[in-house]
Amino acid sequence: MTDQSALQGQTQVVGAAVRLSGEGPLDGAPEGAPDDVPFVPAGPAAEKRRTRRFRSARWVMLGFIAPALVIYLLMVIVPSLQSLQLSFTNWDGISPDYDYVGVRNYEEILTSGRFWNAVRNTLILGLGSAVIVNAISLGVALMLDKVGRWQGLFRTAVYLPSLVSAFILATVWKYLLNYNFGAVNTFLRDAGFPDWARDWLGDSSIVVGVILFITCFTLGGNTTLIYLANLQSVPQELIEAARIDGANSRQVFRHVTWPMLAGAVTVNMTLAMIAGWTIFDQVMVLTSGGPGFVSETMAFFIYKVGFGEYRAGFGSAAAIVLFLVVIVSTVAANAYMRKREIQA
């Protein structure tokens, strides 16, 4: 590089610095300092200028955040706090008047068989969907990671169900599982297995399992892509070193790949558990909590008693209980799973 080109490069760097900071490279330099001696501003004056620029930038950032923050406070935080207040009342959701009843709503919740049935269903759907979805998604991601040419096509096909809302998918499954004209029972009858045809959504012994299957079908796409992205980020040097040491494919997965997926497991398990705890759309569309109250979940139970039975105070208390369950289970699961995470 010639001296002229080096001088041009220095000039461009200085010009960019002036445009970004609004100050010349020698602003604040002591008088009499030679022009060819580099000077870095320092001292209280320079620190004050940096602090002033930071504060002005911070107020600009807060200005961008403020609209979304105000909406979040009004739509989420304030109603949540109001729900806590209403959980100690007998409000019916319509009348402007209500009385405080203390912890009577919570006492009724803890002694309600219907509520504990909803808790049991929520645990089955929450933990069951989390384990099943993660196991299947990890297997699919491992297969996709081995695909060469058509990986994009298969990845799109796996992800497509996640683009459809749970309400629409539940509606499709409701028609497929209809006892009289559903495609599933029609196929079984035509195939010569009429005894296998069941009232899939009306049989109290299997309805929760059917909802679990449909829930897993809905949640698999996102989970698979998260696993696939982490599989492709595993350092190949570690895999090659393990193979040089004589490890087979199973040993490579157990001792190299699986530990590197710990972060993805934590994320996917947390998301799947939260989705399972708050399942509502599938129950609403498929069974409306029936037959009877057999397939009610905690989220649907809150909706039913709060808006269907006009017991908003009792429903608010149930919502607080659900919130505590989600928080405690999520924090406990994260604390356990993060112990085995490692940095790539």
C-alpha positions in Angstrom: 0.0 0.0 0.0 1.4 3.4 -1.0 1.6 6.4 1.3 -1.0 8.2 -0.7 -3.6 5.4 -0.4 -2.8 5.1 3.3 -3.5 8.8 3.7 -6.8 8.5 1.8 -7.9 5.6 4.1 -7.1 7.6 7.2 -9.1 10.6 5.8 -12.1 8.4 5.2 -12.0 6.9 8.7 -11.8 10.4 10.2 -14.6 11.7 8.1 -16.8 8.7 9.1 -16.0 9.4 12.8 -16.9 13.1 12.4 -20.3 12.2 10.8 -21.2 9.7 13.5 -20.1 11.8 16.5 -20.6 15.3 15.3 -17.2 16.3 16.6 -13.8 16.6 15.0 -11.0 14.3 16.0 -9.1 17.1 17.8 -12.1 18.7 19.6 -11.0 19.3 23.1 -7.3 19.0 22.4 -5.0 21.4 24.3 -3.9 24.5 22.6 -0.6 24.3 20.9 -0.8 20.6 20.3 0.7 19.6 16.9 -1.8 18.5 14.3 0.1 15.3 13.4 -0.1 14.0 17.0 -3.1 11.7 17.7 -5.4 13.0 20.5 -8.0 11.0 22.4 -10.4 13.2 24.3 -10.4 12.4 28.0 -11.2 13.9 31.4 -14.4 15.2 32.9 -15.4 17.3 29.8 -15.3 14.3 27.5 -17.1 12.1 30.1 -19.8 14.7 30.4 -20.3 14.8 26.6 -20.6 11.0 26.4 -23.0 10.9 29.3 -25.1 13.7 27.7 -25.2 11.8 24.4 -26.2 8.5 26.1 -29.0 10.2 28.0 -30.4 11.8 24.9 -30.3 8.4 23.1 -31.9 6.7 26.0 -34.9 9.1 26.0 -35.3 8.5 22.3 -35.3 4.7 22.9 -37.8 5.1 25.7 -40.0 7.2 23.3 -40.1 4.2 20.9 -40.9 1.7 23.7 -43.5 3.9 25.4 -46.6 3.2 23.2 -46.2 -0.6 23.3 -45.5 -0.4 27.1 -48.6 1.6 27.7 -50.7 -0.8 25.7 -49.2 -3.8 27.6 -49.9 -2.2 30.9 -53.5 -1.4 30.1 -54.3 -4.7 28.4 -52.3 -7.2 30.5 -50.9 -5.8 33.8 -54.0 -3.8 35.0 -56.5 -6.5 34.2 -54.3 -9.1 35.9 -54.2 -7.0 39.1 -57.9 -6.4 38.8 -58.4 -10.2 38.5 -56.5 -10.7 41.7 -58.9 -8.2 43.4 -62.0 -9.9 42.0 -60.9 -13.3 43.1 -61.9 -12.2 46.7 -65.4 -11.2 45.6 -68.6 -12.8 44.5 -68.9 -10.7 41.3 -71.1 -12.3 38.6 -69.4 -10.5 35.7 -72.4 -8.3 34.9 -73.7 -6.5 38.0 -71.8 -3.3 39.0 -72.1 -4.4 42.7 -70.3 -7.2 44.5 -69.3 -8.2 48.0 -65.9 -9.3 49.3 -66.0 -12.9 50.5 -62.4 -13.3 51.5 -60.8 -16.6 50.6 -64.1 -18.4 50.1 -63.5 -18.8 46.4 -60.1 -20.4 47.0 -61.6 -22.8 49.6 -64.3 -23.8 47.1 -61.7 -24.4 44.5 -59.6 -26.7 46.7 -62.7 -28.8 47.6 -64.2 -29.0 44.1 -63.9 -32.3 42.4 -64.6 -30.7 39.1 -61.6 -28.4 39.5 -59.3 -31.3 40.4 -60.5 -33.2 37.3 -59.5 -30.1 35.3 -56.1 -30.1 37.0 -55.6 -33.8 36.2 -56.5 -33.2 32.5 -54.2 -30.2 32.4 -51.3 -32.2 33.8 -51.9 -35.0 31.3 -52.1 -32.6 28.4 -49.3 -30.3 29.6 -46.7 -32.9 30.6 -47.8 -35.5 28.0 -47.7 -33.1 25.1 -44.4 -31.7 26.2 -42.7 -35.1 26.4 -44.4 -36.6 23.3 -43.9 -33.5 21.1 -40.2 -33.2 22.0 -39.5 -36.9 21.5 -41.2 -37.0 18.1 -39.8 -33.6 17.0 -36.2 -34.6 17.9 -36.5 -37.8 15.9 -37.9 -35.9 12.9 -35.2 -33.3 13.2 -32.5 -36.0 13.3 -33.9 -37.4 10.0 -34.1 -34.0 8.4 -30.5 -33.3 9.4 -29.5 -36.3 7.3 -31.5 -35.3 4.2 -29.4 -33.7 1.5 -31.3 -32.4 -1.6 -34.9 -32.1 -0.4 -34.4 -30.8 3.1 -36.2 -27.5 2.4 -39.2 -29.3 1.0 -39.5 -31.7 4.0 -38.8 -28.9 6.4 -41.7 -26.9 4.9 -44.0 -29.9 5.1 -43.2 -30.5 8.8 -43.8 -26.8 9.6 -47.0 -26.3 7.7 -49.4 -27.5 10.4 -48.0 -24.9 12.8 -49.2 -22.1 10.4 -52.8 -23.2 10.8 -54.6 -21.9 13.9 -55.5 -24.5 16.6 -59.2 -23.5 16.2 -59.2 -24.5 12.5 -57.2 -27.7 13.1 -59.6 -28.7 15.9 -62.6 -28.1 13.6 -61.1 -30.3 10.9 -60.4 -33.1 13.4 -63.9 -32.7 14.8 -65.4 -33.7 11.4 -62.8 -36.4 10.8 -63.6 -38.0 14.1 -67.4 -37.7 13.9 -69.0 -41.0 14.8 -71.6 -41.2 12.0 -69.9 -39.7 9.0 -66.3 -39.0 10.0 -63.6 -40.2 7.7 -61.9 -42.2 10.5 -64.9 -44.4 11.3 -65.9 -44.6 7.7 -62.5 -46.0 6.8 -62.7 -48.5 9.6 -66.1 -49.7 8.6 -65.1 -50.0 4.9 -61.9 -51.8 5.8 -63.9 -54.5 7.6 -63.3 -53.3 11.2 -66.7 -52.0 12.2 -66.1 -52.9 15.9 -63.1 -50.4 15.9 -65.4 -47.5 15.1 -65.7 -45.4 18.2 -67.3 -42.2 19.4 -63.9 -40.6 19.7 -65.1 -37.4 21.2 -68.0 -38.8 23.2 -66.3 -41.7 25.0 -65.2 -40.4 28.4 -62.5 -43.1 28.6 -60.5 -42.0 25.5 -61.5 -38.3 24.9 -58.6 -36.8 26.8 -56.2 -39.1 24.9 -57.7 -37.9 21.6 -57.3 -34.3 22.6 -53.7 -35.0 23.6 -53.0 -36.5 20.1 -54.5 -33.5 18.3 -52.5 -31.1 20.6 -49.3 -32.9 19.7 -50.1 -32.7 16.0 -50.5 -28.9 16.3 -47.3 -28.2 18.3 -44.7 -30.3 16.4 -43.6 -27.9 13.6 -42.0 -25.2 15.7 -40.3 -27.7 18.0 -38.8 -29.6 15.1 -37.3 -26.5 13.5 -35.7 -25.4 16.8 -34.1 -28.9 17.2 -33.0 -28.9 13.5 -31.3 -25.5 13.9 -29.4 -26.6 16.9 -28.4 -29.9 15.3 -26.9 -27.9 12.4 -25.0 -25.7 14.8 -23.2 -28.6 16.6 -19.4 -28.2 15.9 -18.4 -30.9 13.4 -14.9 -31.0 14.9 -16.4 -32.6 18.0 -18.3 -35.2 16.0 -15.2 -36.0 13.9 -13.0 -36.3 17.0 -15.5 -38.7 18.5 -15.6 -40.9 15.4 -11.8 -40.9 15.3 -11.8 -42.2 18.8 -14.0 -45.1 17.7 -17.5 -43.9 18.8 -20.5 -45.2 16.8 -23.5 -43.2 15.8 -25.4 -43.9 19.0 -22.4 -43.0 21.2 -21.8 -39.8 19.2 -25.4 -38.8 19.7 -25.4 -39.6 23.5 -22.0 -38.0 24.4 -21.7 -35.2 21.8 -25.0 -34.2 20.1 -27.4 -34.6 23.0 -25.4 -32.5 25.5 -25.1 -29.8 22.8 -29.0 -29.8 22.5 -29.6 -29.0 26.1 -30.5 -25.4 25.4 -33.0 -26.4 22.7 -34.5 -29.0 25.1 -35.0 -26.3 27.7 -36.7 -23.9 25.3 -38.9 -26.5 23.7 -40.0 -28.1 26.9 -40.8 -24.7 28.4 -42.9 -23.7 25.4 -44.7 -27.0 25.2 -45.5 -27.1 28.9 -46.9 -23.5 28.8 -49.0 -24.4 25.7 -50.3 -27.5 27.5 -51.1 -25.7 30.7 -53.2 -23.1 28.8 -54.9 -25.4 26.2 -58.3 -24.0 25.4 -59.1 -24.0 21.6 -59.1 -27.7 21.1 -61.3 -28.4 24.1 -63.7 -25.6 23.2 -64.2 -26.9 19.6 -64.0 -30.6 20.0 -65.9 -31.4 23.2 -66.9 -28.1 25.1 -65.5 -29.9 28.2 -67.7 -32.9 27.7 -69.0 -35.4 28.0 -70.2 -33.7 31.2 -67.1 -32.2 32.7 -64.7 -35.1 31.8 -62.4 -33.2 29.3 -62.3 -29.8 31.0 -58.9 -28.2 31.4 -58.0 -25.4 33.8 -58.2 -22.8 31.1 -61.6 -24.0 29.9 -62.8 -24.4 33.5 -62.0 -20.7 34.1 -63.8 -19.7 30.9 -66.8 -21.9 31.7 -67.4 -20.7 35.3 -66.5 -17.1 34.6 -68.5 -16.5 31.5 -70.8 -19.5 31.2 -72.0 -19.7 34.8 -71.6 -16.0 35.6 -69.2 -16.5 38.5 -66.5 -14.1 37.6 -65.1 -13.9 41.1 -64.7 -17.7 41.3 -63.3 -17.8 37.8 -60.7 -15.1 38.7 -59.6 -17.2 41.7 -59.2 -20.2 39.4 -57.2 -18.0 37.0 -54.8 -17.0 39.8 -54.3 -20.6 40.7 -53.5 -21.4 37.1 -51.1 -18.6 36.9 -49.3 -19.9 40.0 -49.2 -23.4 38.6 -47.6 -22.2 35.3 -45.1 -20.0 37.1 -44.0 -22.6 39.6 -43.8 -25.5 37.1 -42.0 -23.4 34.5 -39.4 -22.1 36.9 -38.8 -25.5 38.4 -38.5 -27.1 35.0 -36.1 -24.4 33.8 -33.9 -24.7 36.9 -33.6 -28.4 36.5 -32.9 -28.4 32.7 -30.5 -25.5 32.8 -28.2 -27.5 35.1 -27.2 -29.8 32.2 -26.8 -27.0 29.6 -23.3 -26.4 28.2 -21.9 -23.7 26.0 -21.0 -24.6 22.4 
